C-alpha cells in the first residue's frame, strides 16, 4: 500500500523531471491562521525549536502544499495561475522568450523570472507557541527535501512520523549561514532532526481533536491570491515599460538574491518551467 513517504519521494522525483501538477479550481473560502517564522536567537546566536508536523494532505496526498511563485516581475511574489489550470499570461510570456534562450541576455531574464516552488506544512510549535494552535510553515524546496530525508531515514523506515499518536517531534535549529546575506540581513541556515522516540501529539485527547480539526485548507487559501487575467496583463505591461524605459538587460534582478552556487543547483532541478 502506498504511503505518504513514497508519495513524497515520487513528488521530488517529478520535480527533478520538471513535472508540475495541474489542479482544478474550486470555490474559495476565506481562512485565517498564523504563519511560523523561525528566528535566530539574541545577537544572531543559534536558536532551536521543537515542532510537530500535523498530518496535512493536499489534493495529491502530499503532506504539504506546493505553491509556484513568480518572483521578479514585481517586488512581491505572484502566485502562478497555471498550477491551478487557469489562464496564465506570465507563463505564456516565459514560453515565448524561452524560444530565444540561446541569447545570453534572454536566458538570464528567463532564469530570473521563471516560477519556483515553495512548500507549506502545518505544524505545532512546542512550548508557549502551542497556544497559537496549528501554524503554517513555508519551506524552500531544499528544506522540504531535508524533511523527506529525515522521514525516509532507516531509523524511521517503518514509522508514520506524522501520526498524531505514535508520530515524532522534530528539533529545528536556526543558525547564521556563514558568509551569506540578503538585503543586509544574515541568511538563516535551517536544519531538521527527528527525535529518537515517538510521542503523542498531546496527552489531552480533546486537544488533539481540536488541533486536527483546525488544519487549514491551504490550497483554497492560496487560490485567493491568484491574479486574474486583467491583473496579469497589467503586470506584464508594467514589466515591459520598466524593461524598455529604465532597465537594461544586464541590470535585471540577478538570481533573485540567491547565491550563484544555489541557483546552479536549482537550475539542475528546474531546467525548464
Buried (B, 14 or more C-beta within 10 A) or exposed (E): EEEBBEBBEBBBEEBEEEEBBEBEEEEBEEEEBEEBEBEBEEEEEEBEBBBBBBBBBBEEBBBBBBBBBBBBBEEEBBBBBBBBEBEBBBBEBBEEBBEEBEEEEBBBBBBBBBBBBBBBBBBBBBEEBBEEBBBBBBBBBEBBBBBBEBBBEEEBEEBBBBEBEEBBBBBBBBBBEEEBEEEEEBBBBBEBEBBEEBEBBBEEEEBBEEBBEEBBBBBBBBBEEBBEEEEBEEBBEEBEEEBEEEEEEEEBBBBBEBBEEBBEEBEEBBEEB
